[in-house]
Amino acid sequence: MEWRLIKDSYHNGFMNMAIDESIMIAHREGLVPPTIRFYQWSPPAVSLGYFQDLQKEIDVDVCQDMGIDIVRRPTGGKAVLHDKELTYSFIIRENHPLVNNSILETYKKISGGMIRGLSYLGVAAELVPLREKSEIHHSDFKSICFSVPSRYEVQVEGKKIVGSAQVRKREIVLQHGSLLIELEKDKLFSIFNFPSAQIRERFKTRFNATSLEEILKRKTSFSELSEILPRGFEKEFGVKLTEGKLTEQEEKISKDLLKNKYSTYEWNYERKNNQLDSQK
């Protein structure tokens, strides 16, 4: 069984989200196989979960001063600062036998692929067990994705290293995941709204995430990771990943989505969109 692997270049956040939705649409129409896409962001961007309140959660002025874009994802979950990382998107039919039509099982399976891939780098990652409950409530850390591991996400020595979020629309699964290459806590915490500087510092002190370079004690790169990680997904799912690129139709759809949805104030600030929209 062959799936498609896309090793993409840098895009801004608006285009990255448009591309992922275009793949969802193409896969739904039977035009492309299940697809895993690896990519990066330029300029850095903060992506909001679909249900989050942008102006409540994010300091827009700080983002503008730092040259950080703000985009709303179609997937749920919490906000993520995309800077020095590898991001993946995973698109597949929700009734595909390898994901068993289950949200938790899909998280578990995709995380399993990431864990296998990380093992080839010498990183001993593990799943956050389903039975485990963190002593820190999610609400304590407001809207920050890497604040605490969720069930079936990926951690190393109890620290979260991959944040993920998912949406299922019209029989298609889209899962986003971010693997931290470097972690800059000061930058991360500066873009979120907190009641006071003291509370910001308290949450920063309790923040429990890690990065590949912290674990490996060396530099790594998107190029290295995009060569090694696919082996883990191939092993986990028992498939062959064949490197490819977007089709002409996907490119056209992504440009339409960029213009009419992901670059608009209505979508990013108000969660409104009347154009192409997999949320329908």
C-alpha positions as CSV (number, residue, x, y, z in Angstrom):
1,M,0.0,0.0,0.0
2,E,1.5,3.4,-1.0
3,W,0.7,6.7,0.6
4,R,2.0,10.1,-0.4
5,L,4.8,11.9,1.5
6,I,5.2,15.7,0.9
7,K,8.4,17.3,2.1
8,D,7.4,20.9,1.7
9,S,9.3,24.2,1.9
10,Y,8.7,27.1,4.1
11,H,5.3,28.9,3.7
12,N,3.5,31.5,5.8
13,G,0.9,30.3,8.2
14,F,-2.0,31.2,6.0
15,M,-0.8,29.2,3.1
16,N,0.2,26.2,5.3
17,M,-3.4,25.9,6.5
18,A,-4.8,26.4,3.0
19,I,-2.6,23.6,1.7
20,D,-3.6,21.2,4.4
21,E,-7.3,21.8,3.7
22,S,-6.8,21.5,-0.1
23,I,-5.3,18.0,0.6
24,M,-8.4,17.1,2.6
25,I,-10.6,18.1,-0.2
26,A,-8.6,16.3,-2.8
27,H,-8.5,13.1,-0.7
28,R,-12.2,13.3,-0.1
29,E,-12.8,13.4,-3.8
30,G,-10.6,10.4,-4.3
31,L,-7.9,12.3,-6.3
32,V,-5.0,11.6,-4.0
33,P,-4.0,8.9,-1.5
34,P,-3.6,9.3,2.3
35,T,-1.0,12.0,2.7
36,I,1.6,12.9,5.3
37,R,3.1,16.4,4.8
38,F,6.1,17.8,6.6
39,Y,6.6,21.6,6.6
40,Q,7.9,24.7,8.3
41,W,6.8,28.3,8.7
42,S,8.2,31.6,7.5
43,P,7.7,34.0,9.1
44,P,7.0,32.4,12.5
45,A,3.3,32.2,13.3
46,V,1.0,31.3,16.2
47,S,-1.8,29.0,15.1
48,L,-5.1,29.1,17.1
49,G,-7.3,26.1,17.7
50,Y,-10.5,26.3,15.8
51,F,-12.6,27.2,18.9
52,Q,-10.2,29.7,20.6
53,D,-10.9,33.4,21.0
54,L,-8.0,35.1,19.4
55,Q,-8.2,38.5,21.1
56,K,-8.8,36.9,24.5
57,E,-5.9,34.6,24.3
58,I,-3.2,36.3,22.1
59,D,-1.4,39.6,22.6
60,V,-1.8,40.8,19.0
61,D,0.4,43.9,19.5
62,V,3.4,41.8,20.7
63,C,2.9,39.4,17.7
64,Q,3.0,42.3,15.3
65,D,6.1,43.8,16.9
66,M,7.9,40.4,16.7
67,G,6.8,39.7,13.1
68,I,4.7,36.7,14.1
69,D,1.7,35.9,12.0
70,I,-1.6,34.8,13.5
71,V,-3.7,32.1,11.8
72,R,-6.7,30.0,12.9
73,R,-6.4,26.3,12.2
74,P,-9.2,24.1,11.1
75,T,-8.2,21.6,13.8
76,G,-9.1,22.0,17.5
77,G,-6.8,22.2,20.5
78,K,-4.7,25.0,21.9
79,A,-2.5,27.7,20.4
80,V,1.0,26.8,19.1
81,L,3.9,29.0,18.3
82,H,5.4,27.7,15.1
83,D,9.1,28.7,14.8
84,K,11.9,26.2,15.2
85,E,10.1,23.0,14.6
86,L,8.9,20.4,12.2
87,T,5.1,20.4,11.6
88,Y,3.3,17.5,10.1
89,S,-0.2,17.1,8.7
90,F,-1.8,13.7,8.3
91,I,-4.8,13.3,6.1
92,I,-6.8,10.0,5.8
93,R,-10.4,8.8,5.6
94,E,-11.9,8.3,9.0
95,N,-13.1,4.8,8.1
96,H,-9.7,3.6,6.9
97,P,-9.0,0.3,8.5
98,L,-5.6,1.4,9.8
99,V,-7.1,4.2,12.0
100,N,-10.2,2.2,13.0
101,N,-12.7,5.1,12.9
102,S,-11.7,6.1,16.4
103,I,-10.4,9.5,17.5
104,L,-8.3,8.2,20.3
105,E,-7.0,5.3,18.3
106,T,-6.0,7.6,15.5
107,Y,-4.1,9.8,17.9
108,K,-2.4,6.7,19.3
109,K,-1.5,5.3,15.8
110,I,-0.1,8.6,14.5
111,S,1.8,9.1,17.7
112,G,3.2,5.6,17.4
113,G,4.6,6.5,14.0
114,M,6.3,9.6,15.5
115,I,7.7,7.6,18.4
116,R,9.2,5.0,16.0
117,G,10.7,7.7,13.9
118,L,12.2,9.4,16.9
119,S,13.7,6.1,18.0
120,Y,15.8,6.2,14.8
121,L,17.3,9.4,16.1
122,G,18.1,7.8,19.5
123,V,15.2,9.5,21.3
124,A,13.3,7.3,23.7
125,A,9.9,8.9,23.4
126,E,6.7,7.4,24.7
127,L,2.9,7.8,24.6
128,V,1.1,9.7,27.4
129,P,-1.0,6.7,28.7
130,L,-4.8,6.9,28.5
131,R,-5.1,6.3,32.2
132,E,-2.7,9.0,33.2
133,K,-4.0,12.3,34.5
134,S,-1.6,15.2,35.0
135,E,-1.6,16.9,38.3
136,I,-1.7,20.2,36.5
137,H,-5.1,21.2,35.1
138,H,-5.3,22.2,31.5
139,S,-7.1,25.4,32.4
140,D,-4.2,26.4,34.6
141,F,-2.0,27.0,31.5
142,K,-4.7,28.8,29.6
143,S,-4.4,28.3,25.9
144,I,-0.8,27.1,25.3
145,C,-0.5,23.8,23.5
146,F,2.7,22.5,25.0
147,S,1.7,23.3,28.6
148,V,0.8,19.7,29.5
149,P,0.8,16.4,27.7
150,S,-2.6,15.1,26.6
151,R,-3.5,11.5,26.3
152,Y,-1.8,9.6,23.5
153,E,0.5,12.5,22.7
154,V,4.3,12.1,22.7
155,Q,6.6,12.8,25.6
156,V,10.2,12.3,26.6
157,E,11.0,11.8,30.3
158,G,7.6,13.1,31.2
159,K,8.0,16.3,29.1
160,K,5.9,17.0,26.0
161,I,7.7,17.2,22.7
162,V,4.9,16.8,20.2
163,G,1.7,18.8,20.3
164,S,-1.2,17.6,18.2
165,A,-4.8,18.4,17.2
166,Q,-7.4,16.9,15.0
167,V,-10.5,17.6,13.0
168,R,-12.9,15.2,11.2
169,K,-15.1,16.7,8.6
170,R,-17.1,14.9,5.8
171,E,-15.4,11.6,6.5
172,I,-11.8,12.9,6.4
173,V,-9.4,13.2,9.2
174,L,-6.8,16.0,9.4
175,Q,-4.3,15.8,12.2
176,H,-1.7,18.5,12.9
177,G,1.4,17.9,14.9
178,S,4.4,20.0,15.9
179,L,7.7,18.5,16.9
180,L,9.9,21.0,18.7
181,I,13.4,21.3,17.4
182,E,14.3,24.3,19.7
183,L,12.2,25.8,22.5
184,E,12.3,29.5,23.4
185,K,10.1,29.8,26.5
186,D,10.5,33.6,26.8
187,K,9.3,34.1,23.2
188,L,6.5,31.6,23.6
189,F,5.1,33.2,26.8
190,S,5.4,36.7,25.6
191,I,2.7,36.3,22.9
192,F,-0.1,35.1,25.3
193,N,-2.3,37.3,27.5
194,F,-2.0,36.9,31.2
195,P,-3.6,38.8,34.0
196,S,-0.2,39.9,35.3
197,A,3.5,39.6,34.8
198,Q,3.8,37.6,38.0
199,I,1.3,35.0,36.8
200,R,3.1,34.8,33.4
201,E,6.4,34.0,35.2
202,R,4.7,31.4,37.5
203,F,3.3,29.5,34.5
204,K,6.6,29.8,32.6
205,T,8.4,28.2,35.6
206,R,5.9,25.3,35.7
207,F,6.0,24.8,31.9
208,N,6.9,21.2,31.2
209,A,8.0,20.7,27.6
210,T,11.2,19.8,25.9
211,S,12.9,20.0,22.4
212,L,15.0,17.7,20.3
213,E,18.1,19.8,20.7
214,E,17.7,19.7,24.4
215,I,17.5,15.9,24.4
216,L,20.1,15.2,21.7
217,K,22.6,17.7,22.9
218,R,23.3,18.7,19.3
219,K,21.8,20.6,16.4
220,T,19.3,18.9,14.1
221,S,17.4,20.1,11.1
222,F,14.2,19.9,9.1
223,S,16.2,18.1,6.4
224,E,17.5,15.4,8.7
225,L,14.1,14.9,10.4
226,S,12.2,14.7,7.1
227,E,14.5,11.9,6.0
228,I,14.3,9.9,9.2
229,L,10.8,10.3,10.5
230,P,9.0,8.8,7.5
231,R,10.6,5.4,8.3
232,G,8.7,5.4,11.6
233,F,5.3,6.0,9.9
234,E,6.0,3.3,7.3
235,K,6.8,0.8,10.1
236,E,3.8,1.8,12.2
237,F,1.2,1.7,9.4
238,G,2.8,-1.0,7.2
239,V,2.8,1.2,4.2
240,K,5.3,2.7,1.7
241,L,5.5,6.4,1.6
242,T,6.2,7.7,-1.9
243,E,7.5,11.3,-2.1
244,G,5.3,13.5,-4.2
245,K,4.0,17.0,-4.5
246,L,0.7,18.9,-4.6
247,T,-1.4,18.3,-7.7
248,E,-2.5,21.2,-9.9
249,Q,-6.0,21.0,-8.4
250,E,-4.6,21.1,-4.9
251,E,-2.5,24.1,-5.8
252,K,-5.6,25.9,-7.2
253,I,-7.8,25.0,-4.2
254,S,-5.1,26.2,-1.8
255,K,-4.8,29.5,-3.5
256,D,-8.6,30.0,-3.3
257,L,-8.6,29.0,0.4
258,L,-5.7,31.4,1.0
259,K,-7.5,34.3,-0.5
260,N,-11.1,33.6,0.7
261,K,-10.5,32.1,4.1
262,Y,-7.2,31.8,5.8
263,S,-5.9,35.3,5.1
264,T,-9.2,36.9,6.1
265,Y,-10.0,38.8,9.3
266,E,-13.4,37.1,9.4
267,W,-11.8,33.6,9.7
268,N,-8.8,34.4,11.9
269,Y,-10.5,36.8,14.4
270,E,-14.2,35.9,14.2
271,R,-14.2,32.2,13.0
272,K,-16.5,33.1,10.1
273,N,-16.2,32.0,6.6
274,N,-18.6,31.6,3.7
275,Q,-16.2,30.3,1.1
276,L,-14.5,26.9,0.7
277,D,-14.7,25.5,4.2
278,S,-14.3,21.9,5.4
279,Q,-16.1,22.9,8.6
280,K,-19.4,22.7,6.7
